[in-house]
Amino acid sequence: MGPTILLSAGEPSGDLHGAALARALRARWPQARLYGLGGPLMAAAGVELLADFHDLAVMGFAEVALRIPFFLRLLRRVRRELRARGTALVVPIDYPGFNMRLAKAARAEAVPVLYYIAPQVWAWHRGRIRQLARLADRLAVILPFEEPIFREAGSNVRFVGHPLLDAFPPPSPDPVLEERGIADGPVLAIFPGSRRQEVAKHLGLFAETAERVRAAMPDVRPVIARSPAVPAAMYAGAPFAQTMDGRALLARARAALVKSGTTTLEAALAGTPMVIAYRTSALTFALARRLVRVEHIGLVNLVAGVRLVPEFVQHEARPGALAEAVRPFLAPGPARDAVVNGLARVREALRAPVGPAGEAGTTAERVAALAGELLGRERADA
């Protein structure tokens, strides 16, 4: 009989990476019993869901505060399941507000914790770096600069490479782009976010920006990437073509307007120059200014170690400024070439190193190997 493993993801990206991990775990232990928190992809991969990420995907300090009673009830339920099911391993996937509490609960029950995709506590709450080291038996990080940060704090940490490298096959033709002839012109990709709150904050901003770009460059074809986690009605008033295939869109785009987050790395993998923007509530922004301690908000810039692509935050994120920043990327020239070359370096930095710290296989398979070590079913690397 296989082990019982709890996986916990609270947002669409976590659902994607959790599903890949679930498949890798089942490949090792076909009889493994997988349950936890996630979304439709994890459910399709055989994870029994106690809660869906649509109930969990809340952004911002102020917004989370309003949902505290719900999260406390959910945590109590998960702790009961943890005991009742004889859980052998807990795998939190990012989502720190809930998952760090889950890791603490698992440690109290003497259940090993493999934290996959470390919370970005190095950006907004550096005091939690050591807390995470105490809570997690192993830490699997997906950004190269994270490994030394967490190791210095005492974590048993490994850089396993970024899972997007495995999830980015060559794009298939997108009917939305092909039927409208959009693929033949310079495409401006618009990525307002994967959550309702993000789309509400960024879609109008990006649409107005694209209108200004078209006023100066009439041949540009803006296309909006729709998130399957967001109701279609939220995009109803948008003036441009829409597609659900964000990767195909990035592959065909000359440039992109991107909400800060994982999509900046997807654009890097596609070699698509971008402009990054981020807006949130006034209260959340005021709190973030006091807590965040990094030079860049874009993951692509953090991995590059320099301001490779422009960033605009809160009141700086205005249509005129964004349009001026993205226009040079929509035409051939040295500005675009410099960014494309920088994005190629970012892609290489996201690969796990060859050797003991980077075995062959996918990122999910490397994480499953770490799970095997914690479960005592395979020899650990000394």
Secondary structure, 3 states (H helix, E strand, C coil): CCCEEEEECCCHHHHHHHHHHHHHHHHHCCCCEEEEEECHHHHHCCCEEEEEHHHCCCCCHHHHHHCHHHHHHHHHHHHHHHHHCCCCEEEEECCHHHHHHHHHHHHHCCCCEEEECCCCHHHHCCCHHHHHHHHCCEEEECCCCHHHHHHHCCCCEEECCCHHHCCCCCCCCCHHHHHCCHHHCCEEEEECCCCHHHHHHHHHHHHHHHHHHHHHCCCCEEEEECCCCCCHHHHCCCCCEEECCHHHHHHHEEEEEEECCCHHHHHHHHCCCEEEEECCCHHHHHHHHHHCCCCCCCHHHHHHCCCCCCEEEHHHCCHHHHHHHHHHHHCCCHHHHHHHHHHHHHHHHCCCCCECCECCCCHHHHHHHHHHHHHCCCCCCC
